[in-house]
Structures are given as structure tokens and as C-alpha cells.
Amino acid sequence: MAARIRMAFGSRTFDASWQLTLLTVAACAAFVSLGRWQWGKGELREAQAEEFRRGSEQPVELGARTLNDVERFQRVRVSGHFDTAHQFLLDNRTYDGRAGYEVLTPLDRAAGATILVDRGWVPFAGYRDKLPDVAFAPAQQDEIVGRVDELPSEGLESGRAPPDARAPWPKVTTYPHAAELHAALGRPAERRILLLDPRAPNGYVREWQPPGLPAIRHWSYAVQWWAFAVLAVALWLILGFKKRRDV
């Protein structure tokens, strides 16, 4: 007979197999670990949300500095000339449940490397061969305000589509790497991007939010995982307790 855990408690006994016990321990360890992981993600999202709020303060002059020289989400003021002939459309970007693109436009600076400016979201026209018209007439020298951020990224590399060198401009791309955009441009550019300020001209839908889910969602997921751990222990106890039989 397989080894079992047996204990007497008055008129009842606890009798559970070691296999069930080890399975319960393993399940509890997994549930607790997943809960801690979600709680940690919630803390990260809360920290990012706080950074996002702090970055909403008065913009700072970027000058000759790079975007890497300032905090992420910081609003900065920068001067340059928009290169409207070489724009990118970031595919698979949604707004209010609708499919569309985010428009990346190079801003060439005299005092530093080119910056890719996210001018906001435009809707999908319904046909892949009919791209939105994102052209505009730039000034000789534009002074813009924007928020420093990273390129949107996808967890699965299979969802990516770098810009096609043979495609006309604007080039459609999905979760590209910075180096792929720079290669398509044919000149070096900053790794980070600038989210154009909602009040700036020549932009589209720009309701910028901190990345990812709200912290409270991750914390609620953590509580759910920990509840599963408690439920696993409860089931182990329920299945193990039986009425004691007199021999």
C-alpha cells in the first residue's frame, strides 16, 4: 500500500496520499509564485504611472542632449525640421477599440541626432493598399514639445514586421526595432522616441497613457492567484478528512 499521511482528530481522521499532498504543495508554490509576479508587475506599473505624472510638469529644453539623457516620460522642448517625405506607420495600434496606425515622423536637428516623433493615432481605412494621408507642410524650423518614451514593443517576435526597404513611403511596420527604422531612414537616429504633445499642431489622436495595464489590475490578478493557493489547501483538507472508524 502506498505511503499516506494519517492523523486522528477526535471523531475524525485525516488521511491523504503523499501524491496528492505533493501535488497540492506544488500547486500552492506555483500559485504563490504567480501571485508575487503579478504583484511585482503592479508595483512596476505604479512606479511608471508616477513617473508619467511627474513627466507632465514643465518641459525642459533638450538642447544638444539626447533623449537618453533625460528621464523616461519627461516632457522636453526641441527644435528641428520635420522630414515628411520619410514617415513610418506603426501598425496594429488601437484606439477606443478601433484599429489604426501611429505616425512616426523624423525630426532632424542641427544640435543632435534625428528624433522620431510619434504624431498620434490615425484610423485604418479598411484597405491595406489605401494608407492614410499623413503629409503636412513643415516649417523651416519647428519647435515642438513632446514626452520621451520607448518604441512600442511586442512580447512575441512573431508579431513583428520590420519596414520593407522596397515599399514606398510612408512605410508600414509592426513593432520594429530602432535599428530597423534607422536603417530604413538611411541615417542614425535616437533609440527613444518623442510623443508629440496633445496641444501641438500637425498631430492626430494623442491621449498618451502610462504603458501596460493599470497597477490595480495586476494586484487583483495577484490576489486571485493567492486565492487559488488557499483553495488548493482547502480541497486537500476536505478530501483528506473522513469520519473515524472504530476498529
C-alpha positions in Angstrom: 0.0 0.0 0.0 1.3 3.5 -0.9 2.5 5.7 2.0 -0.1 8.0 3.4 -0.4 10.8 5.8 -2.7 9.8 8.7 -3.7 11.8 11.8 -6.5 11.3 14.3 -8.6 14.3 15.4 -11.3 13.1 17.8 -14.1 11.5 15.9 -12.4 12.3 12.5 -9.2 11.3 10.8 -7.1 12.9 8.2 -6.0 10.5 5.5 -4.2 11.8 2.4 -1.8 10.2 0.0 1.7 11.6 -0.5 1.0 12.0 -4.2 -2.0 14.3 -3.5 0.0 16.1 -0.8 3.0 16.8 -3.1 0.6 17.9 -5.9 -1.0 20.3 -3.5 2.3 21.7 -2.4 3.5 22.1 -6.0 0.2 23.8 -7.0 0.4 26.2 -4.0 4.0 27.1 -4.8 3.1 27.8 -8.4 0.1 29.9 -7.4 2.1 31.9 -4.8 4.9 32.5 -7.3 2.5 33.7 -9.9 0.8 36.0 -7.4 4.1 37.5 -6.4 5.0 38.0 -10.1 1.7 39.9 -10.7 2.2 41.9 -7.6 5.6 42.9 -8.7 4.2 43.9 -12.1 1.7 46.0 -10.3 4.4 47.8 -8.4 6.3 48.4 -11.6 3.2 49.8 -13.3 2.5 52.1 -10.3 6.1 53.4 -10.5 5.7 54.0 -14.2 2.4 55.8 -13.6 4.1 58.0 -11.0 7.0 58.8 -13.5 4.4 59.6 -16.1 2.7 62.0 -13.7 6.0 63.7 -12.8 6.9 64.0 -16.5 3.8 66.1 -17.1 5.4 69.0 -15.4 7.0 72.0 -17.2 9.0 70.8 -20.3 12.8 71.1 -20.2 15.0 72.3 -23.1 16.7 69.3 -24.7 19.3 71.4 -26.4 22.3 69.2 -27.6 21.4 66.4 -25.2 20.0 63.1 -26.3 16.7 61.6 -25.2 18.6 59.1 -23.2 20.0 61.9 -21.1 16.6 62.7 -19.6 14.1 60.6 -17.6 11.5 58.5 -19.5 8.2 60.3 -19.8 9.8 63.7 -19.2 8.3 66.5 -21.4 11.0 68.2 -23.4 11.2 71.1 -25.9 13.3 70.5 -29.0 13.9 72.3 -32.3 14.4 70.8 -35.7 12.9 70.3 -39.2 10.3 67.6 -39.9 11.2 65.2 -42.7 7.7 64.5 -44.0 9.0 62.5 -47.0 10.1 59.6 -44.8 7.5 58.7 -42.3 6.5 55.3 -40.7 3.1 53.9 -39.9 3.2 51.7 -36.8 0.6 49.0 -37.5 -1.7 47.2 -35.0 -2.2 50.3 -32.8 -5.7 50.6 -31.4 -7.7 53.5 -30.0 -11.1 53.1 -28.4 -11.4 49.6 -29.8 -10.6 50.7 -33.4 -7.7 49.5 -35.5 -5.2 52.0 -36.9 -1.7 53.3 -37.1 0.6 55.6 -35.1 2.6 58.0 -37.3 6.3 58.3 -36.7 7.9 61.4 -38.4 11.7 62.1 -38.3 12.7 65.4 -36.8 16.2 66.4 -38.0 18.1 68.5 -35.5 21.1 70.7 -36.0 22.2 70.1 -32.5 21.9 66.3 -32.4 20.7 63.1 -34.0 17.4 62.7 -35.7 14.4 62.1 -33.4 11.4 60.0 -34.4 8.3 61.9 -33.3 5.0 59.9 -32.7 2.4 62.3 -34.0 -0.5 60.2 -32.8 -3.1 57.7 -34.0 -4.9 57.6 -37.3 -7.7 55.1 -38.2 -7.3 52.1 -40.5 -9.0 52.9 -43.8 -10.3 49.4 -44.3 -7.9 48.5 -47.1 -4.2 47.6 -46.8 -3.4 49.3 -50.1 -5.1 52.5 -49.0 -2.9 54.2 -46.4 -3.9 57.3 -44.5 -2.6 60.6 -45.8 -0.2 61.9 -43.2 1.5 64.6 -45.2 1.8 68.1 -44.0 3.8 71.2 -44.8 6.5 71.6 -42.2 8.1 74.9 -41.2 11.7 75.7 -41.9 12.3 75.3 -38.2 9.8 73.6 -35.8 9.9 73.9 -32.1 7.9 71.1 -30.5 7.1 69.7 -27.1 6.9 66.0 -26.5 7.2 63.3 -24.0 10.2 60.9 -24.0 9.2 57.3 -24.4 10.4 53.9 -25.8 9.2 52.4 -29.1 6.1 50.2 -28.6 7.3 46.6 -28.2 5.6 43.2 -28.6 6.4 40.2 -26.4 6.3 37.7 -29.2 8.9 38.3 -32.0 6.5 36.5 -34.4 4.2 39.6 -34.3 6.9 41.9 -35.7 7.2 43.2 -39.2 10.2 45.5 -39.9 9.8 48.2 -42.6 10.2 46.9 -46.1 13.1 48.5 -47.9 11.3 48.2 -51.3 8.0 49.7 -50.1 7.1 53.3 -50.8 6.9 56.0 -48.1 5.2 56.1 -45.7 6.4 52.6 -44.7 4.1 50.3 -42.7 5.9 48.4 -39.9 4.8 46.4 -36.8 6.8 46.6 -33.5 10.0 47.5 -35.3 13.4 47.7 -33.6 15.1 51.1 -33.5 18.0 49.8 -35.7 15.5 48.7 -38.4 13.9 52.2 -38.5 17.3 53.8 -38.7 18.4 51.5 -41.5 15.3 52.4 -43.5 15.9 56.1 -42.9 19.5 55.7 -44.1 20.8 57.8 -41.2 21.4 57.5 -37.4 18.5 58.4 -35.1 17.8 58.3 -31.4 16.7 54.9 -30.0 13.9 56.5 -28.0 11.0 58.4 -29.5 9.1 61.6 -28.6 5.3 61.5 -28.1 4.0 64.8 -29.6 2.3 66.9 -27.0 -1.5 66.8 -27.4 -1.6 70.6 -27.7 1.0 70.7 -30.5 -0.1 71.2 -34.2 0.3 68.7 -37.0 -0.8 65.7 -34.8 -3.6 63.2 -34.6 -5.2 61.4 -31.7 -2.8 61.7 -28.7 -4.3 60.5 -25.4 -1.0 59.3 -24.0 -1.2 56.9 -21.1 1.4 55.0 -19.0 2.3 51.7 -20.6 0.6 48.4 -19.8 -2.4 47.7 -17.6 -3.2 49.8 -14.5 -1.5 48.6 -11.3 -4.8 47.7 -9.7 -5.4 45.1 -12.4 -2.1 43.3 -11.7 -2.8 43.4 -8.0 -6.2 41.9 -8.4 -4.7 39.1 -10.5 -2.2 38.5 -7.7 -5.0 38.2 -5.1 -6.7 35.7 -7.5 -3.6 33.5 -7.7 -3.2 33.5 -3.9 -6.9 32.6 -3.6 -6.2 29.6 -5.8 -3.4 28.6 -3.4 -5.9 28.8 -0.4 -8.5 26.9 -2.4 -5.9 24.1 -3.2 -5.1 23.7 0.5 -8.9 23.7 1.4 -9.6 21.0 -1.2 -6.7 18.9 0.2 -8.1 19.2 3.7 -11.7 18.4 2.6 -10.6 15.4 0.6 -8.4 14.2 3.5 -10.8 14.4 6.4 -13.0 11.5 7.0 -15.2 10.1 9.8 -13.2 8.0 12.1 -14.0 4.3 12.0 -13.8 2.2 15.2 -11.7 -0.9 14.7 
